[in-house]
């Protein structure tokens, strides 16, 4: 069977999906295709994520439904809004907020290419404020018993006009008050940002998101994560379990001269191998970042 990434979906342009009409494709992943659509009832553009039924399996159907339901439970300015869930004869779909902006991954990659070494890092205050907002959103999600499980720079978009960070892609989110029926033994997530307990398939809680956010913060501060050389993703997973807290080979301050040891301590606590040594909650992580910001940027905060 052909892969979703190589298939053409022009035949869906103009199709009606709920109260919207598909206009153009804007992205696709391993499991779904995203379109911009016009919602006739409210006369606005929205995003529509579709899963073609030709790619439907019990696992993909569950994950797709889980993403829609998990995000739909949540109402927070830093979490993508879900509007409607449904299906047509060709695909499953859900409609959501259209975000005009770039991912943190894209912003980091563009910065890394700057001709001036001093400009290859994201501004420190901007970085702190973005992560504070992400942690506030995750703290709220955790209060609703939802763990994202795939926080990474590619899944946080920064709106162009407001500069507001918005968490997206709840495809492997875990609803703690329920349970997943399909594929329970499969490791899901992105290896670099994945907490060790996810790799070991242990019971997880909000500290898995804290680990991922701490790793993202490190990358935002340093532009590159100082990891050992590895080939396939499975090698990184193995090294993470063997090296534990020695996986990261430098502190942020050793890479970015604007970072002090106080920030090192915050980041390294967030990405501790043992969940017991991490921040207990996103709120505690957030409060330490606020204290750092208020101490170092008194006039600007």
C-alpha positions in Angstrom: 0.0 0.0 0.0 1.3 3.5 -0.9 2.4 5.8 1.9 0.4 8.7 2.9 3.3 11.0 2.2 3.5 10.1 -1.4 -0.3 10.1 -2.2 -2.0 13.0 -4.0 -5.2 14.5 -2.5 -6.3 17.1 -5.0 -9.6 15.2 -5.3 -10.5 16.4 -1.9 -10.3 20.1 -2.8 -13.7 21.6 -2.8 -15.3 18.9 -0.7 -17.6 19.8 2.1 -16.5 18.8 5.6 -19.1 19.6 8.2 -19.7 23.3 7.8 -16.5 23.9 5.9 -15.1 23.6 2.4 -11.6 22.3 1.8 -9.4 24.9 0.0 -5.8 23.6 -0.1 -3.5 21.2 1.5 -0.9 22.7 3.9 0.8 19.7 5.5 0.8 16.0 6.1 2.4 13.5 8.4 2.6 9.7 8.7 -1.1 9.4 9.6 -3.1 12.5 8.5 -3.3 15.4 6.0 -4.1 19.0 7.0 -6.1 21.4 4.8 -7.0 25.0 5.1 -10.8 25.3 4.8 -13.5 28.0 4.7 -16.1 27.7 7.4 -19.3 29.0 5.8 -21.3 29.4 9.0 -18.8 31.8 10.7 -17.1 33.1 7.5 -13.6 32.3 8.6 -10.7 30.1 7.6 -10.0 27.0 9.7 -7.8 24.0 9.6 -9.1 20.5 8.9 -7.1 17.3 9.7 -8.2 14.2 7.8 -7.4 10.5 7.9 -8.3 8.8 4.6 -10.3 5.6 5.2 -7.9 3.7 2.9 -5.3 4.1 5.7 -7.7 3.2 8.5 -6.6 0.6 11.0 -7.8 0.0 14.6 -4.7 1.8 15.9 -4.7 4.8 13.5 -8.5 5.3 14.1 -8.0 5.2 17.8 -5.1 7.6 17.8 -6.9 10.0 15.4 -10.0 10.0 17.6 -7.9 10.3 20.7 -6.2 13.4 19.4 -9.5 15.1 18.6 -11.1 14.2 21.9 -8.0 15.1 24.1 -7.6 18.5 22.6 -11.4 19.1 22.5 -11.6 18.6 26.3 -9.1 21.5 26.8 -9.8 25.2 26.6 -6.7 27.3 27.0 -5.2 30.2 25.0 -2.0 28.2 24.4 -3.6 25.0 23.2 -5.0 24.5 19.7 -8.9 24.7 19.6 -10.9 21.8 18.2 -14.2 22.7 16.7 -15.9 19.6 15.2 -15.3 15.9 14.8 -16.8 13.7 12.1 -16.4 11.5 9.1 -17.3 11.3 5.4 -17.4 8.4 3.0 -13.7 9.0 2.2 -12.1 10.0 5.6 -12.3 10.8 9.3 -11.8 14.4 10.1 -11.7 17.1 12.8 -11.7 20.9 12.3 -9.6 23.2 14.4 -8.1 26.6 14.8 -6.0 27.8 11.9 -2.7 29.1 13.3 -0.7 31.5 11.1 2.9 31.2 12.3 6.0 29.0 12.5 7.0 26.2 14.7 9.7 26.6 17.3 11.7 24.0 15.3 11.6 26.2 12.3 12.6 29.2 14.3 15.6 27.4 15.8 16.7 26.0 12.5 16.6 29.5 10.9 18.5 31.0 13.8 21.2 28.3 13.5 22.1 29.5 10.0 22.7 33.2 11.0 26.0 34.5 9.8 26.7 36.0 13.2 27.4 33.5 15.9 25.9 35.7 18.6 22.6 35.7 16.6 22.3 31.9 16.4 20.5 31.7 19.8 16.9 32.7 20.5 16.6 35.8 22.7 16.7 34.6 26.3 13.7 36.6 27.6 11.6 35.6 24.6 12.6 31.9 25.2 11.7 32.0 28.9 8.3 33.7 28.2 7.4 31.1 25.5 8.3 28.2 27.8 6.4 29.8 30.7 3.2 29.9 28.5 3.8 26.3 27.4 4.1 25.1 31.0 1.0 27.0 32.0 -0.9 25.2 29.2 0.5 21.8 30.2 -0.3 22.5 33.9 -3.9 23.0 32.9 -3.9 19.9 30.6 -2.6 17.8 33.5 -5.3 19.2 35.8 -7.7 17.7 33.2 -5.9 14.4 33.4 -4.3 14.7 29.9 -0.6 14.1 29.3 0.6 15.3 25.9 3.5 12.8 25.6 5.0 14.5 22.5 6.1 18.0 23.4 8.8 19.1 21.1 9.7 22.3 19.0 7.8 21.0 16.0 4.6 20.7 18.0 4.6 24.3 19.4 3.6 27.0 16.9 4.3 30.7 17.4 1.5 32.9 16.0 2.9 35.6 13.7 1.1 38.6 15.0 0.6 37.8 18.7 3.8 35.8 19.2 1.6 33.5 21.3 2.9 29.9 21.6 0.2 27.2 20.8 0.6 23.5 21.6 -0.6 21.3 18.8 -0.7 17.6 17.9 -2.3 15.6 20.7 -2.0 12.5 18.6 -0.5 10.3 21.3 -1.9 12.2 24.3 -2.9 10.0 27.2 -6.2 10.5 29.0 -5.4 9.3 32.5 -9.0 8.8 33.5 -9.4 6.2 30.6 -7.1 3.8 29.0 -5.9 3.0 25.5 -7.1 -0.3 24.0 -4.9 -0.6 21.0 -1.1 -0.8 20.7 -0.4 -0.5 24.4 3.0 -2.1 24.0 4.2 0.3 21.3 6.6 3.0 22.3 5.3 6.3 20.9 6.9 9.7 21.0 10.0 11.5 19.6 13.2 9.8 20.9 15.2 13.0 21.7 12.3 14.5 23.8 11.0 11.2 25.2 11.2 10.7 28.9 13.0 7.5 30.0 9.9 6.1 31.6 8.1 6.3 28.2 10.9 4.3 26.7 10.6 1.7 29.5 6.8 1.6 29.0 6.4 2.4 32.7 3.4 4.3 34.1 3.7 8.0 33.2 2.4 11.2 34.6 2.9 14.9 33.9 6.7 14.6 34.6 7.0 13.1 31.1 5.9 16.4 29.7 8.2 18.2 32.0 11.1 16.2 30.7 10.2 17.0 27.1 9.6 20.7 27.8 13.0 20.9 29.6 14.7 19.3 26.6 12.9 21.7 24.3 14.0 24.6 26.6 17.6 23.4 26.4 17.4 23.3 22.6 15.9 26.8 22.5 18.8 28.1 24.7 21.6 26.3 22.9 20.3 25.8 19.4 21.7 22.3 19.4 21.4 19.5 21.9 24.9 18.2 22.9 24.2 14.5 22.4 26.6 11.7 21.7 26.8 10.7 18.0 24.1 8.1 17.1 22.7 6.6 14.0 19.2 5.3 14.1 16.7 6.5 16.6 16.8 3.2 18.5 20.4 3.9 19.3 19.5 7.1 21.0 16.8 5.3 23.0 19.4 2.8 24.1 22.0 5.4 25.0 19.4 7.4 27.0 18.8 4.3 29.2 22.5 3.5 29.6 24.0 7.0 30.1 21.0 8.4 32.1 22.0 11.9 33.3 25.3 11.7 31.4 23.4 11.7 28.0 23.6 15.5 27.7 27.3 16.2 27.4 27.4 19.9 28.1 25.4 22.4 30.2 23.5 25.2 28.4 25.9 27.8 29.8 28.8 26.0 28.1 27.2 26.6 24.8 25.4 29.9 25.2 27.5 32.6 27.0 24.3 34.5 28.0 23.2 31.6 30.2 24.3 31.4 33.8 24.5 28.4 36.2 21.1 29.3 37.7 19.5 28.5 34.4 21.6 25.3 34.1 20.1 24.1 37.4 16.6 24.7 36.2 17.1 22.9 32.9 19.0 20.0 34.3 16.4 19.4 37.0 13.7 19.3 34.4 15.5 16.7 32.3 16.6 14.5 35.1 16.6 10.8 34.2 14.7 9.9 37.4 11.2 11.4 37.5 11.6 11.8 41.3 14.4 14.3 40.7 12.5 16.4 38.3 10.0 19.2 39.0 6.9 17.6 40.5 4.6 19.8 38.5 4.7 22.1 35.5 3.7 24.9 37.9 6.8 24.4 40.0 9.0 24.5 36.8 7.1 27.6 35.6 7.6 29.4 39.0 11.4 28.8 38.9 11.5 30.3 35.4 9.5 33.3 36.5 11.9 33.9 39.4 14.9 33.6 37.0 13.2 36.1 34.6 12.2 38.6 37.3 15.7 38.5 38.7 17.6 38.9 35.4 15.1 41.1 33.5 13.7 43.3 36.3 13.2 46.3 34.1 11.6 44.3 31.2 9.3 41.9 33.0 
